[in-house]
Amino acid sequence: MYKYLFFDFDGTICDTSEGIYKTFREVFPHYGLDVDESLYSRYIGPPLSDTFYSYFKDKDKAYEAVALFRSVYTSKYIGTTRLYDGIKDAFRVLSSAGYKVCVATCKKHEEAVDLLKKFGIYDYVTFTSGLCYNVRESKREVLGYALSELHAKPEECVMIGDTDFDVDGAALCDMDCIVCKWGFGDYDKMKQSNIVYFASTPREVVEFVTKE
């Protein structure tokens, strides 16, 4: 059914929550923001600029906060990132079966590539589309760029992600979406019509994609 498989990164390929939470604990207070930590999970997925803009209502200040976040995260906490169990095997199997395994993420492009290489799965990936500030930031833009560069048709593609941002971004590109229930989404509330499957493990993603 599908030729191109677009995997989200945070909450789908890797658990980045520890480092992200620790960074928020430094960056929010730096700007005098007292943000309840129970809200942090909802900020894994959308562009960081959107998160900070929701507090500042000032684009320049939001990007300033993003720069600070990136500096703290990459210098102190990126090493806490953990590859989810089963992802490497899933990438290997899907790639060997002839599927175009791609990554479409609102994580900064260079960070995503570096981590894919660190965990030994970069060689299974056909194409990576990550966030580039002031160029492509939303999931729709990230996916749109990938579709254009790959000359892929939406009906040949499926987004594989864990949050509403993945589902909605895919819908805006006329793509189906497989929801990964090991990430950070509120799965009981996901009702979008382009959701074709809820997977509890990476193995279930493989089984669903290859079942035909």
C-alpha positions in Angstrom: 0.0 0.0 0.0 2.8 2.4 0.9 6.2 3.1 -0.7 7.4 5.9 1.5 7.3 5.6 5.3 7.9 8.9 7.2 8.9 8.4 10.8 8.7 11.2 13.3 11.7 11.4 15.6 10.9 12.6 19.2 8.5 10.1 20.8 8.6 7.7 17.8 12.3 6.8 17.0 13.8 8.0 20.2 12.7 8.9 23.8 14.2 12.4 24.1 12.0 13.4 27.1 14.7 13.4 29.8 17.0 15.9 28.1 14.1 18.0 26.9 12.5 18.2 30.3 15.8 19.1 31.9 16.4 21.9 29.4 12.9 23.3 30.0 13.7 23.4 33.7 16.5 25.8 32.9 15.1 27.8 30.1 11.6 28.6 31.4 12.9 30.1 34.7 15.5 32.0 32.8 12.6 34.0 31.3 10.7 34.2 34.6 8.2 31.6 33.5 6.8 29.2 36.1 5.5 26.4 33.9 4.0 23.3 35.4 6.1 20.3 34.4 2.9 18.3 33.7 2.7 20.4 30.5 6.1 19.6 29.2 5.1 16.5 27.3 2.8 18.5 25.1 5.8 20.5 23.9 7.5 17.5 22.4 6.4 17.5 18.8 5.6 21.0 17.7 8.3 23.5 16.8 10.0 25.0 19.8 9.3 28.5 18.3 5.6 27.8 18.6 6.0 26.8 22.2 7.9 29.9 23.3 5.7 32.2 21.1 2.6 30.9 23.0 4.2 32.5 26.2 5.9 35.6 24.8 3.6 36.6 21.8 6.8 38.0 20.3 8.5 36.1 17.4 12.0 37.5 18.0 11.9 36.7 21.7 10.6 33.2 20.9 13.6 32.6 18.6 15.9 33.9 21.2 14.5 31.4 23.6 14.9 28.6 21.0 18.5 29.5 20.6 19.1 29.3 24.4 17.2 26.0 24.5 19.3 24.5 21.7 22.5 25.7 23.4 21.6 24.1 26.7 20.2 20.9 25.2 23.1 20.2 22.8 25.8 21.0 25.3 24.4 19.2 28.4 21.5 16.9 27.7 21.4 15.5 24.1 23.3 12.5 25.4 20.3 11.4 27.4 18.5 10.4 24.2 17.4 6.8 24.1 16.5 4.7 21.0 13.2 2.9 21.5 13.4 -0.9 21.7 12.6 -2.4 18.3 13.2 0.6 16.2 16.5 -0.5 14.7 15.0 -3.9 13.8 12.0 -2.2 12.2 14.1 0.1 10.1 16.3 -2.8 9.0 13.4 -5.0 8.1 11.4 -2.3 6.3 14.5 -1.1 4.4 15.4 -4.7 3.4 11.9 -5.2 2.1 12.2 -2.3 -0.3 10.3 0.5 1.6 11.7 4.0 1.5 12.3 4.6 5.2 12.3 8.4 5.8 12.4 10.7 8.8 10.1 13.8 9.0 10.6 15.8 12.2 10.3 19.2 13.7 13.6 18.5 15.5 16.4 20.5 14.0 17.7 18.7 10.9 21.3 18.5 11.9 20.4 17.1 15.4 18.2 14.4 13.9 20.9 13.3 11.4 23.5 13.2 14.1 21.4 11.1 16.4 20.4 8.7 13.5 24.1 8.2 12.9 24.8 7.7 16.6 22.3 5.0 17.0 23.4 3.2 13.8 20.2 3.5 11.8 21.1 6.3 9.4 22.1 3.8 6.7 18.6 2.5 6.6 17.1 6.0 6.0 16.4 7.1 2.4 15.7 10.8 3.2 15.6 13.0 6.3 13.5 16.2 6.4 14.1 18.2 9.6 13.3 21.6 10.9 15.2 24.6 9.4 14.2 27.9 11.0 12.5 30.4 8.7 12.5 27.8 6.0 10.4 24.9 7.2 9.1 24.6 10.7 5.7 23.0 10.9 5.1 19.3 10.3 3.2 20.2 7.1 6.2 22.1 5.8 8.6 19.4 6.8 6.5 16.8 5.0 5.8 19.0 2.0 9.6 19.5 1.5 10.1 15.7 1.6 7.3 15.0 -0.8 8.8 17.6 -3.2 12.4 16.4 -3.0 11.4 12.7 -3.4 8.8 13.4 -6.1 6.4 11.3 -4.0 2.6 11.2 -4.2 0.7 11.5 -0.9 -1.2 8.2 -1.5 2.2 6.4 -1.6 3.1 7.7 1.8 2.3 7.2 5.4 3.3 9.3 8.4 4.3 7.3 11.5 4.2 9.5 14.6 3.0 9.8 18.2 1.2 13.1 18.5 -1.6 15.2 17.0 1.0 17.3 15.3 2.0 14.3 13.2 -1.5 13.3 12.4 -2.7 16.8 11.6 0.5 17.5 9.5 -0.1 14.4 7.5 -3.7 15.3 7.0 -2.7 18.7 5.6 -0.5 16.8 3.1 -3.3 14.3 2.2 -1.4 11.5 3.9 -2.4 8.6 6.1 -1.0 8.3 9.6 0.0 5.4 11.8 -0.1 6.5 15.5 2.7 5.1 17.8 1.3 4.6 21.2 4.7 4.5 22.9 5.3 8.2 22.6 3.8 11.4 24.0 0.3 11.7 22.5 -3.1 11.6 24.1 -4.2 8.6 22.2 -7.7 8.2 23.6 -8.6 11.6 22.1 -7.2 11.0 18.6 -10.1 10.7 16.2 -8.7 12.1 13.0 -10.0 10.4 9.8 -6.5 9.9 8.3 -5.4 7.6 11.2 -5.2 4.1 9.7 -3.7 2.2 12.7 -2.6 2.5 16.3 0.6 0.6 16.9 1.8 -0.4 20.4 5.3 -1.5 19.3 7.6 -0.9 16.3 7.0 -4.5 15.4 3.3 -3.8 15.0 4.2 -1.0 12.6 6.2 -3.4 10.5 3.4 -6.0 10.5 0.7 -3.4 9.5 2.8 -1.9 6.7 3.8 -5.3 5.2 0.6 -7.2 5.7 -0.4 -7.0 2.1 
